[in-house]
């Protein structure tokens, strides 16, 4: 029997990563697998991901290919897509898993190719293996944990090219559930587009439908050879691709040497890790249309909105400030708003008709008052002082802070009549009226 671990595919999610296992027809295989490449090709459509498993067998020099001739069996952790080769399903394969309590839900054949390492391209394209590789997708309905996720059991028929070191076998399948969308806010989706995650794993057999089959045939497991083996993710349409994160940090990233507009991310498998899972995880997204201009358009939009919103904001701020000023007063108890010149009663009492002179009036009132003269009486003049006083009517006081119920305004006017620069008459008038709000008056 042949057994070997090969690379696994799974998406990053809050569940265990999945893996796949090669088995064979006889226990304790004498050979290893190497090199091994698990390569997923991702496009911006996400409808399905093409996955290729490429490998070769390393046979000891003391053994021949004919001596180890046998079929290989692959345990795959997912349901495979519709890409299939010609030929009827393998009834024996379905009967084998049914005897072990599994329920087949899909049967068919997967394409299987042999690729020459030295003659490629138009000279010698991949050689298809007739009949492909029969598969059956199964689930388990019973058990203490209920329904399991689907896994696929694949039989890889023996071909002499498996023992030829100058050829790589290629098992191709379409998988639809390997790319998962990451949870994000609507702002992230609107400006930067949806984010996705994809993972390839190696050496993980924890899926509940996969583990029983592995555990029954664990004596068939083949170890990796010393040949370099890799997990590879190819992202097409690299011009519209954004890579957000790669794990582990030791993974390599470069443009593909053979594929146009393709970003390649790869991780070498360490055979010394044994049964420990090895994971390659990439978080990414594709952007098109207006999202391609997002780094330029977003600052422009915010700049335009800022200029348009500033006048509105200032108007709202002024109105809010006026409302606050009309309801709250900060200052001492006699705080009022004065404009112009207002004479107190004591000051008015110091202006005595027949005694007070013009110079003293200017000293007491200050400023530059209005003056009225008539040509018919050049020795007679009238000096007018006007002032305005806005007074709050307070309700509650907390130190210098007080609430205001209403405001009143007092208009003060004083007319002083002089003849030959001596005061002959003084008239003082005060008009009071309500005012709302004071900040706009």
ABEGO torsion letter per residue (X at the ends): XBBBBBBBBBBBBABBBBBBBBBBABBGBABBBOBBBBBBBBBAAGABBBBBBBBBBBBBAABBAAAABBBBBBBBABBBBABBBBEBBBAAAAAAAAAAGBBBABBEBBBBBBBBAABBEAABBBBBBBGEBBBBBBBBABEAAEBBBBBBBBBBBBBAAAABAABBBBBBBBBAAABBBBBBBAAAAAAAEBBBBBBBBBGBAABAAAAAAAAAAAAABBBBBABBBBBBBBBBGAAABBBABBOBAABBBBBBAABBGBBBBBBBBBAAAEABBBBBBBBBBBBBEAAAAAAAAAAAAAAAAAAAAAAAAAAAAAAAAAAAAAABBBEBAABBBBBEBBBBAAAAAABBBGABBAAAAAAAAEEBBBBBBBAABAABBBBBBBBBBBBBBBABBBEABBBBABBBBBBBBBBBBBBGGBBABBBBBBBBBBBOBAAAX
